[in-house]
Structures are given as C-alpha cells and as structure tokens.
Amino acid sequence: MTDNTDQVVGLLLAAGGGRRLGGRPKALLRHRGRPLVEHAVEVLRAGGCARVHVVLGARADAVRARAALPGCVLVDNPEWEEGMGSSLRAGLGSLADTGAGGALVLLVDQPGIGSQAVARVLGAYTSPLSLAAASYDGERGHPVLFGAGHWDAVARSATGDRGARAYLKAHEEAITLVECGDVAQAYDIDTAADLVHLE
C-alpha cells in the first residue's frame, strides 16, 4: 500500500489578484478569522498532504507578512497576471526535485472544499501515472490530482486562465472521478456577490 501522504504534495494556487473584487488578492480575504490562504493550507494538511507548496503572485510580500504559513514551500509566480496557467506551471516546476509522485492541486478561492474532499481525491493516488479529480454530481471540479508522469505535459498545455483544462479534456477517459458533492461545495470567490460565502 502506497503512503499517499508522503507521495503526494499539496499544491495551492493562491496568486490571483482578485480583479473582479476590486483588486483584493484572494489569498488575503478573511475566512473564519484568518486569511483564506491559511485556511486552504490547513485543508490540504488535514486532508492528508504532509507537504504543501503555495504559489503566490498578487501582493506576495503582503501575503508573506500577514499569513502564517509555517512549513510551506512558498513559490513566487512573477507572471501571475497571465492567469492560472502560469501559477500551475510555477507550482509544478517547484516540485521537480522533491521526489514527489503526485501533486494535489487546490484553488485558494474555493473555501467550500474541505479536508474530506482532499482526502477522497488523495485516496485515488496509486502511481505517478494517476490522474484524478473531484466531481460534483458528475461534473469534474477541484481538487485535481496529477501524478508526476503528467506534470511536463500539463505544464506545456497550461496557458491563460484555463489552467489544466485542455489537458484534462484531452485525457478525460484516464481521469478517476471521485464524487465529493456530499462533502463539499465547489463555488468560487470571484465577485463581491460571492463574499457571502466567507465566514
């Protein structure tokens, strides 16, 4: 039996500038009394990711100063304004020499996704060729698990705000879908109207 917690690194994409939120970086939005980035790191750890890499972009210095992220590898993405694809590339690049067999990718602006969903998707890891994603009533969502055997191709295809969407669409039949609709909600915090989801 593979020890997933050792093999799979949590990869948190937290570089967004919150353009539709008036330029408030999503990592620093408050949720349950602390910055969203702290909450998301805790979700990854509670779900079984012993190692966590966090990709920072918008106001990275402020995030470092205001958020307590002990033990995390902080990855700067100077190209964060290009969109999520650049953050995914930066994050996967940071894993190159870690010996990890997989990366479990979580987005900082989805606080409705908790540790139970992370644990379920993590449980789908079997080898560096694993490809898995949470699904919500059959619709693919986050978190997404990429075995290391996919990283190079994912990074090559990750452009703009689409992230890994093109790669996942091209490899749909290989994806293990893990239903999480009963334990998580996959909303995004994108606009001022979405702030009602923060506690």
FIFI-16836 format. One record per atom (N, C-alpha, C, O): y, x, z. Coordinates in steps of 0.001 Angstrom, whole numbers, padded with zeros to 6 digits, always signed. Layout:
FIFI-16836
YXZ;...
END
This chain:
FIFI-16836
-001193+000842+000000;+000000+000000+000000;+001249+000881+000000;+001393+001759+000850;+002141+000647-000944;+003365+001430-001034;+004343+001003+000049;+004489-000188+000327;+005017+001979+000663;+006049+001667+001640;+007357+001423+000888;+008064+002364+000528;+007665+000154+000659;+008843-000205-000137;+010136+000317+000453;+011041+000715-000280;+010230+000318+001787;+011491+000721+002399;+011811+002173+002083;+012978+002560+002042;+010788+002968+001861;+011004+004371+001549;+011246+004571+000058;+012051+005414-000339;+010556+003802-000755;+010602+003987-002204;+011861+003427-002859;+012366+003990-003830;+012364+002318-002324;+013459+001599-002995;+014775+001773-002225;+014847+001517-001022;+015793+002205-002936;+017126+002381-002351;+017961+001135-002648;+017948+000625-003768;+018684+000652-001642;+019610-000449-001868;+020848+000069-002594;+021428+001075-002189;+021248-000602-003650;+022422-000186-004431;+023429-001329-004425;+023233-002351-005082;+024503-001141-003678;+025521-002179-003531;+026691-001895-004462;+027328-000845-004371;+026968-002835-005356;+028113-002693-006276;+029321-003354-005621;+029381-004578-005503;+030292-002526-005190;+031421-003013-004403;+032748-002462-004913;+033661-002201-004129;+032851-002286-006238;+034029-001621-006801;+035096-002583-007307;+036205-002155-007625;+034783-003870-007388;+035680-004825-008045;+037049-004948-007408;+037194-004875-006188;+038053-005137-008256;+039433-005214-007794;+039917-006605-007464;+041052-006768-007015;+039084-007620-007674;+039494-008984-007348;+040693-009444-008164;+041645-010006-007623;+040640-009203-009461;+041772-009545-010339;+042158-011016-010204;+043342-011353-010167;+041141-011898-010131;+041417-013337-010012;+041692-013761-008576;+041897-014941-008293;+041693-012783-007674;+042038-013052-006282;+043380-012408-005933;+043677-012132-004770;+044170-012180-006962;+045476-011576-006730;+045413-010094-006444;+046307-009538-005805;+044348-009447-006921;+044232-008001-006741;+043750-007577-005365;+043984-006442-004951;+043076-008477-004648;+042495-008107-003347;+041086-007573-003589;+040223-008312-004064;+040840-006305-003270;+039494-005764-003522;+038437-006568-002773;+038588-006864-001587;+037379-006911-003473;+036354-007771-002877;+035676-007121-001671;+035277-007812-000734;+035548-005806-001695;+034875-005115-000594;+035564-005353+000746;+034918-005310+001794;+036891-005606+000715;+037652-005740+001954;+037918-007188+002368;+038560-007418+003392;+037442-008167+001599;+037571-009559+002038;+036833-009717+003355;+035788-009097+003548;+037351-010530+004265;+036736-010679+005582;+035665-011768+005579;+035870-012857+005042;+034530-011459+006183;+033427-012418+006292;+032751-012184+007643;+032279-011086+007937;+032714-013238+008454;+032110-013129+009782;+032721-011977+010592;+032024-011253+011303;+034031-011836+010461;+034753-010886+011298;+034773-009446+010831;+035259-008572+011549;+034254-009178+009637;+034274-007793+009151;+034384-007768+007639;+034206-008797+006988;+034677-006593+007065;+034784-006520+005603;+033462-006905+004920;+032376-006617+005424;+033587-007553+003778;+032419-008011+003022;+031456-006863+002719;+030243-007066+002697;+031983-005663+002487;+031123-004528+002169;+030221-004180+003353;+029067-003801+003153;+030725-004301+004575;+029890-004047+005758;+028781-005090+005861;+027627-004764+006141;+029149-006342+005630;+028170-007434+005680;+027042-007185+004681;+025866-007331+005015;+027408-006808+003451;+026408-006616+002396;+025482-005439+002693;+024285-005505+002411;+026026-004367+003258;+025184-003224+003638;+024176-003656+004696;+023007-003274+004640;+024627-004447+005655;+023733-004927+006704;+022628-005816+006120;+021481-005762+006564;+022982-006628+005125;+021987-007482+004454;+020906-006617+003807;+019717-006910+003936;+021312-005559+003114;+020340-004669+002467;+019434-004008+003505;+018220-003929+003319;+020029-003539+004589;+019230-002861+005623;+018281-003836+006315;+017111-003524+006535;+018788-005005+006654;+017940-005995+007328;+016821-006478+006413;+015762-006896+006882;+017063-006417+005095;+016044-006827+004130;+015004-005764+003846;+014021-006030+003155;+015206-004544+004377;+014189-003503+004234;+014606-002252+003492;+013773-001370+003284;+015865-002135+003082;+016322-000927+002383;+016843+000078+003413;+017946-000078+003938;+016060+001087+003692;+016459+002083+004687;+017598+002952+004178;+018445+003403+004949;+017607+003180+002868;+018679+003989+002264;+019569+003071+001428;+019078+002213+000695;+020882+003263+001548;+021824+002417+000826;+022910+003274+000167;+023545+004102+000820;+023108+003060-001128;+024217+003677-001867;+025232+002577-002171;+024864+001486-002606;+026511+002872-001940;+027574+001895-002152;+028543+002435-003203;+029115+003512-003033;+028724+001685-004284;+029658+002096-005337;+031031+001498-005041;+031188+000280-004963;+032015+002371-004878;+033381+001954-004590;+034274+002209-005793;+034011+003104-006596;+035338+001411-005909;+036272+001591-007023;+037679+001241-006600;+038454+002112-006205;+038014-000053-006684;+039355-000512-006327;+039666-000147-004880;+038910-000480-003967;+040791+000545-004683;+041257+000936-003352;+040145+001567-002511;+039955+001233-001342;+039425+002480-003141;+038290+003127-002465;+038709+003796-001161;+037953+003771-000190;+039911+004401-001119;+040362+005072+000106;+040530+004068+001237;+040178+004347+002383;+041072+002894+000908;+041267+001854+001923;+039921+001336+002419;+039760+001064+003609;+038962+001199+001518;+037629+000731+001918;+036998+001753+002870;+036424+001390+003896;+037114+003032+002514;+036569+004080+003388;+037222+004040+004774;+036558+004232+005792;+038531+003788+004791;+039273+003811+006056;+038981+002581+006925;+038949+002679+008151;+038769+001426+006287;+038674+000177+007051;+037254-000304+007300;+037023-001102+008208;+036310+000164+006516;+034933-000324+006655;+034058+000733+007325;+034150+001920+007009;+033217+000294+008244;+032268+001194+008899;+030979+001198+008084;+030239+000214+008063;+030724+002311+007418;+029554+002401+006536;+028715+003645+006877;+028424+004458+005999;+028334+003787+008140;+027588+004983+008539;+026235+005063+007854;+025527+004066+007713;+025894+006279+007430;+024583+006491+006827;+024485+006097+005365;+023463+006336+004723;+025543+005494+004833;+025525+005116+003415;+025980+006293+002555;+026804+007102+002981;+025441+006379+001352;+025967+007312+000358;+027052+006560-000398;+026770+005555-001051;+028294+007040-000316;+029413+006376-000987;+029654+007037-002331;+029848+008249-002419;+029638+006225-003374;+029736+006708-004757;+031047+006204-005351;+031278+004997-005409;+031905+007120-005793;+033170+006701-006402;+032974+006418-007883;+032357+007203-008602;+033506+005289-008326;+033493+004951-009748;+034938+004915-010250;+035609+003889-010136;+035420+006029-010805;+036799+006062-011286;+037037+005128-012465;+038183+004837-012809;+035962+004659-013081;+036088+003774-014257;+035839+002318-013890;+035463+001520-014749;+036044+001959-012621;+035700+000611-012150;+036390-000496-012928;+035855-001598-013043;+037585-000212-013468;+038314-001263-014191;+037625-001671-015484;+037945-002713-016056;+036673-000852-015953;+035920-001201-017169;+034933-002342-016907;+034448-002976-017844;+034640-002600-015623;+033717-003691-015303;+032462-003220-014605;+032281-002034-014329;+031595-004185-014325;+030398-003930-013531;+029467-002904-014164;+028775-002175-013453;+029442-002841-015484;+028559-001888-016162;+028810-000460-015717;+027867+000305-015511;+030086-000095-015567;+030415+001276-015165;+029944+001539-013731;+029516+002649-013415;+030019+000536-012876;+029556+000705-011495;+028039+000844-011434;+027510+001628-010645;+027351+000087-012263;+025895+000199-012311;+025493+001594-012797;+024564+002200-012262;+026196+002095-013808;+025902+003451-014304;+026150+004492-013212;+025334+005390-013003;+027281+004363-012520;+027603+005322-011458;+026563+005263-010343;+026124+006296-009837;+026175+004051-009968;+025199+003896-008899;+023840+004455-009250;+023234+005170-008451;+023355+004135-010440;+022056+004664-010862;+022118+006181-010994;+021156+006876-010668;+023249+006695-011471;+023416+008150-011584;+023307+008835-010228;+022788+009947-010126;+023797+008169-009190;+023770+008759-007845;+022355+008821-007266;+022109+009528-006289;+021434+008082-007871;+020053+008039-007375;+019152+009071-008039;+017996+009236-007650;+019685+009768-009045;+018859+010617-009897;+017987+011614-009139;+016818+011786-009483;+018526+012270-008120;+017749+013310-007435;+017303+012905-006035;+017068+013763-005184;+017186+011614-005799;+016830+011146-004451;+015333+010981-004255;+014868+010815-003128;+014575+011027-005345;+013138+010793-005241;+012786+009322-005119;+011625+008978-004895;+013780+008446-005263;+013524+007009-005139;+012704+006505-006314;+012823+007000-007435;+011876+005516-006038;+011068+004917-007098;+011698+003680-007688;+011269+003186-008731;+012741+003172-007003;+013385+001957-007482;+014739+001769-006832;+015064+002417-005837;+015531+000867-007413;+016837+000503-006870;+016917-001006-006790;+016600-001701-007756;+017340-001519-005641;+017549-002944-005483;+019055-003184-005508;+019775-002780-004594;+019519-003844-006562;+020956-003994-006801;+021465-005320-006239;+020955-006393-006563;+022496-005211-005380;+023137-006373-004782;+024627-006296-005092;+025192-005205-005157;+025266-007448-005284;+026706-007505-005552;+027445-007856-004270;+027006-008721-003511;+028573-007182-004028;+029296-007374-002772;+029886-008778-002645;+030144-009244-001536;+030101-009455-003779;+030791-010754-003727;+029846-011948-003708;+030216-013046-004124;+028608-011730-003216;+027652-012835-003113;+027120-012942-001680;+025940-012692-001435;+028005-013319-000722;+027583-013355+000679;+026565-014438+001008;+026016-014454+002110;+026307-015335+000075;+025283-016355+000298;+023874-015828+000134;+022903-016526+000422;+023764-014581-000335;+022454-013943-000495;+022222-013065+000728;+022937-012087+000947;+021217-013422+001521;+020961-012715+002764;+019721-011843+002721;+019141-011597+001663;+019332-011383+003902;+018242-010413+004003;+016892-010984+003569;+016022-010235+003123;+016707-012301+003692;+015412-012869+003285;+015193-012732+001785;+014087-012435+001334;+016266-012954+001010;+016148-012796-000446;+015910-011332-000806;+015103-011023-001683;+016620-010432-000120;+016422-008997-000358;+014972-008611-000072;+014342-007907-000862;+014452-009073+001054;+013075-008728+001428;+012068-009253+000414;+011095-008574+000088;+012303-010457-000079;+011369-011036-001063;+011347-010215-002355;+010280-009904-002884;+012531-009871-002854;+012586-009115-004116;+012038-007705-003896;+011339-007167-004754;+012353-007114-002756;+011821-005790-002421;+010298-005804-002418;+009656-004827-002803;+009734-006913-001982;+008285-007039-001931;+007613-007045-003296;+006395-006896-003392;+008403-007216-004356;+007845-007215-005713;+007707-005800-006270;+007177-005612-007366;+008181-004808-005521;+008071-003418-005996;+006638-002921-005880;+006031-002988-004811;+006106-002425-006980;+004763-001837-006947;+004733-000418-007504;+003869+000378-007135;+005687-000094-008406;+005700+001233-009027;+007068+001467-009675;+007885+000548-009741;+007323+002699-010157;+008592+002960-010845;+008768+002158-012149;+009819+002233-012785;+007769+001415-012531;+007897+000566-013723;+008216-000879-013341;+008343-001738-014214;+008346-001147-012048;+008628-002515-011595;+009982-003005-012116;+010934-002239-012258;+010030-004305-012392;+011263-004970-012808;+011179-006366-012204;+010291-007144-012553;+012099-006683-011299;+012024-007963-010596;+013428-008482-010320;+014393-007718-010274;+013523-009793-010137;+014820-010399-009844;+014611-011669-009037;+013600-012360-009167;+015599-011952-008199;+015597-013240-007512;+015838-014327-008538;+016515-014108-009543;+015279-015501-008282;+015600-016644-009140;+015964-017824-008249;+015505-017950-007113;+016798-018673-008806;+017303-019837-008080;+016984-021058-008926;+017614-021299-009956;+015999-021824-008481;+015495-022946-009280;+015135-022484-010688;+015428-023160-011675;+014492-021318-010761;+014014-020798-012037;+015023-020010-012835;+014671-019429-013861;+016296-019971-012387;+017333-019216-013098;+017455-017826-012484;+017600-017688-011269;+017395-016799-013325;+017465-015424-012830;+018829-015122-012209;+019865-015517-012742;+018815-014413-011069;+020057-014032-010410;+019897-012709-009691;+019094-011869-010097;+020661-012518-008617;+020602-011292-007821;+019955-011576-006475;+019935-012724-006030;+019428-010552-005824;+019377-009155-006247;+018358-008905-007359;+017460-009706-007618;+018547-007738-008007;+017648-007316-009083;+017054-005971-008697;+017756-005100-008182;+015766-005805-008944;+015095-004548-008633;+014709-003839-009926;+014004-004394-010769;+015183-002604-010065;+014847-001776-011232;+014026-000587-010772;+014520+000250-010017;+012771-000498-011218;+012009+000719-010986;+012680+001884-011702;+013368+001693-012705;+012476+003083-011185;+013153+004262-011723;+012868+004488-013210;+013673+005092-013918;+011736+004008-013667;+011396+004156-015080;+012324+003400-016015;+012318+003629-017224;+013117+002501-015457;+014054+001713-016270;+015485+002243-016218;+016319+001844-017030;+015777+003138-015271;+017172+003487-014999;+017935+004012-016203;+019051+003566-016469;+017351+004955-016935;+018068+005555-018074;+018443+004502-019107;+019576+004470-019589;+017491+003646-019444;+017742+002626-020465;+018739+001582-019963;+019572+001101-020731;+018658+001231-018680;+019617+000285-018108;+021022+000873-018167;+021967+000191-018561;+021159+002135-017779;+022471+002790-017779;+023053+002844-019190;+024254+002650-019380;+022201+003105-020173;+022695+003162-021565;+023189+001807-022045;+024116+001732-022852;+022576+000739-021556;+022929-000598-022050;+024035-001265-021226;+024559-002305-021623;+024394-000667-020072;+025349-001299-019165;+026782-001060-019629;+027299+000051-019516;+027416-002094-020145;+028792-001970-020611;+029614-003155-020117;+029081-004234-019858;+030912-002937-019991;+031826-004010-019613;+031388-004714-018346;+030892-004084-017411;+031575-006026-018319;+031231-006804-017127;+029824-007367-017188;+029420-008139-016319;+029084-006986-018207;+027756-007575-018374;+026690-006881-017541;+025596-007415-017358;+027004-005702-017040;+026018-005004-016216;+024707-004814-016966;+024683-004289-018079;+023628-005244-016347;+022293-005058-016936;+021822-006281-017707;+020649-006365-018069;+022712-007227-017963;+022299-008496-018559;+021549-008311-019879;+020515-008940-020102;+022070-007449-020749;+021430-007252-022057;+020027-006660-021888;+019087-007072-022567;+019896-005696-020983;+018592-005076-020759;+017599-006099-020215;+016454-006165-020663;+018042-006886-019257;+017151-007883-018663;+016744-008935-019686;+015604-009398-019688;+017673-009310-020550;+017353-010309-021578;+016308-009757-022544;+015396-010471-022962;+016451-008477-022893;+015510-007850-023823;+014130-007637-023211;+013145-007499-023937;+014050-007609-021890;+012777-007351-021213;+012343-008531-020341;+011670-008367-019323;+012750-009714-020774;+012516-010927-019981;+011055-011107-019560;+010765-011505-018431;+010150-010810-020479;+008732-011055-020194;+008171-010108-019141;+007135-010385-018538;+008866-008976-018920;+008375-007985-017953;+008914-008241-016549;+008476-007598-015595;+009860-009172-016409;+010514-009391-015115;+009661-010296-014219;+009239-011378-014626;+009422-009830-013002;+008803-010680-011989;+009916-011482-011337;+010779-010914-010669;+009905-012797-011524;+010914-013645-010906;+010446-014055-009508;+009315-014507-009330;+011321-013894-008532;+010982-014187-007136;+011893-015327-006671;+013092-015125-006481;+011336-016502-006491;+012153-017667-006131;+012797-017472-004752;+012118-017186-003765;+014121-017634-004714;+014864-017451-003461;+015796-018623-003176;+016592-018571-002238;+015702-019669-003974;+016601-020808-003809;+016500-021497-002466;+017419-022204-002053;+015377-021293-001779;+015204-021930-000472;+015804-021112+000668;+015945-021613+001783;+016162-019844+000392;+016691-018990+001469;+018063-018403+001165;+018643-017737+002022;+018596-018633-000029;+019870-018015-000399;+020633-018896-001374;+020064-019763-002037;+021951-018649-001444;+022814-019325-002412;+023526-018253-003221;+024100-017316-002667;+023479-018403-004536;+023946-017321-005410;+025360-017512-005945;+025634-017180-007098;+026261-018042-005120;+027647-018185-005586;+028363-016828-005540;+027975-015931-004791;+029415-016697-006357;+030262-015502-006369;+031604-015832-005723;+032054-016977-005763;+032238-014826-005130;+033619-014967-004659;+034507-014379-005762;+034775-013178-005778;+034954-015231-006677;+035737-014761-007819;+037189-015214-007787;+038088-014471-008182;+037417-016439-007314;+038759-017007-007342;+039155-017465-005940;+038330-017491-005027;+040441-017830-005782;+040923-018286-004478;+040122-019481-003982;+039899-019625-002780;+039684-020344-004908;+038912-021530-004519;+037567-021135-003884;+037021-021878-003068;+037044-019969-004262;+035747-019525-003729;+035843-018990-002301;+034824-018808-001636;+037062-018740-001833;+037229-018156-000497;+036725-019083+000613;+036524-018647+001746;+036521-020365+000283;+035983-021305+001286;+034588-020889+001741;+034138-021290+002815;+033907-020091+000932;+032549-019671+001295;+032547-018575+002365;+031517-018317+002988;+033686-017939+002574;+033752-016874+003568;+033923-017496+004956;+034626-018491+005128;+033266-016886+005931;+033322-017430+007304;+034175-016539+008195;+034341-016829+009379;
END
